[in-house]
Amino acid sequence: MLRLGKKAIITALGTVFSLFLCAAPPPLTILYKPDGTPERYAGKVFPGKVLVPAQYRQPSAEMRGVWIATVENIDFPKQNSIAGFQEAVRSKFRQLRAQNFNAVFFQVRPCNDAFYPSRYNPWSKYLSGQEGVPLAGKGDPLATALLEAKKQGLQFYAWLNPYRVIGKTKLTKRRYLATLAPNNFARRNPHLVLDQSLPEGGHLLFLNPGEPEVIRHVVQTVKEIAETYPVDGIVFDDYFYPYSAIGNIDAQCYVRNNPRRLSRDQWRTANVTTLIRTVKKTLDDHFRRTGRKIQFGISPFGIWANQKDHPAGSLTAGKSSLLVQHADTRAWIKNNDIDIIIPQIYWPFRHDTAAYAALTDWWAMQVRGTRVKLYIGMAPYRLGEGQWPHASELLNQLRYNTKHPEIRGQVMYNCNSILSPSTPAMKNAIRQLRSIYWRTAVPVTAPMNKTPYPRMR
């Protein structure tokens, strides 16, 4: 029998105690506003105080992603040539890697178009300045961006908007569609495009989610990317049915394509769910054929439903993506119809009707027990405005995220706010993010694909 001396026993107990402390969750403390009053857990919806970890502990692995928005050239300017595009991509990716980001979510389909040579979609006007016109020189922009991401050790997610034709135009539907490239799906199929008049004037044009041809078109687009490019994931953003009510503009489609005689709201929700499940099946089939896993993700509006409207909803009182956009993200999570969920929780702790703490807790609870990875969508672009006057807002949110093992990281909107912060609060937050919170690089929670990259055209 092994006999241990008193000193050895004390040392061993100390080691075990130290390991216990390392594994134990960090102590929590009340979060206070700059004026010294406690932050509210759920704003005016539900009383309570916010408890955050007393100190930030950097995880050994987590998603540190950033959205690169190309629509309206928000984060990425028009280019004249492939060489110019490559240099712009290289510069951004190097800077992001220097800030210890490890993934980019690059918008490759902003408006029913493409940042790559496609059989189904025209070249994006946000790439060269004119729809249907490629950049000068030899090369493929998306392949170029992927290779640059790989060089910098960044995961690359292709960000697509499935339905949008144009977010706002003063032109009528007929006149706007005439401005598009001849091979644009919307121009070739005007009967599949819905025209919503906006309250402030103008028109929102989007592909009709209730039309089977639209679903086939979007799925073909996803399949083309999956079979051609070694992306780590394909992600849809929050634009499904529009944020504002569309009335009866799809009445004929509802009558024609509703064999189950669902209510109009049920039918619209089923339309979007059909697209999501078909895309997931397409990517799963691709994995079975090739051995290469492509994550499928959704980045929805932060509120699925309010508890006052649905018993499973959150302690909020804002717009509902379920009721307005007909995006049943909670069902997609529970049924494992997606691999990734990135809710856009673009509100501060002190928000009256969509408080950060209550929403973050709700989303963590939804993914519990599922295979779906939860990354929180965060909003550094809002620092310095309204209820976001201080850098501490973003940093406290990062601390709060670490309360939940279900939260595997975050994706920040947008790239410009990281690389070219425009307000003192934004600059201060990004500086502290790099110097205090993300001092060292870490890998993404989900490992990169180990299978060889296929040859790109």
Buried (B, 14 or more C-beta within 10 A) or exposed (E): EEEEEEEEEEEEEEEEEEEEEEEEEBEBEEBEBEEEEBBBBBBEBBEBEBBBBEEBEBBEBBBBBBBBBBBEBBBBEBBEBBBBBBEBBBEBBBBBBEBBBBBBBBBBBBBBBBBBBBEBBBBBBBBBBEBBBBBBEEBBBBBBBBBBBBEBBBBBBBBBBBBBBBBEBEBEBEEBBEEBBEBBBBBEBEEBBBBBEEEEEBBBBBBBBBBEEBBEBBBBBBBBBBEBBBBBBBBBBBBBBBBBEBEEEBEEBBEEBBEEEBEBEEBBBBBBBBBBBBBBEBBBEBEEEEEBBBBBBBBBBBBBBBBEEBEEBBBBBBBBBBBBBBBBBBBBBBBEBBBBBBBBBBBBBBBBBBBBBBBBBBBBEBBEEBEBBBBBBBBBBBBBEEEBBBBBBBBBBBBBBBBBEBBBBBBBBBBBBBBEBEBEBBBBBBEBBBEEBBEEEBBBBBEBBEEEEEEBE
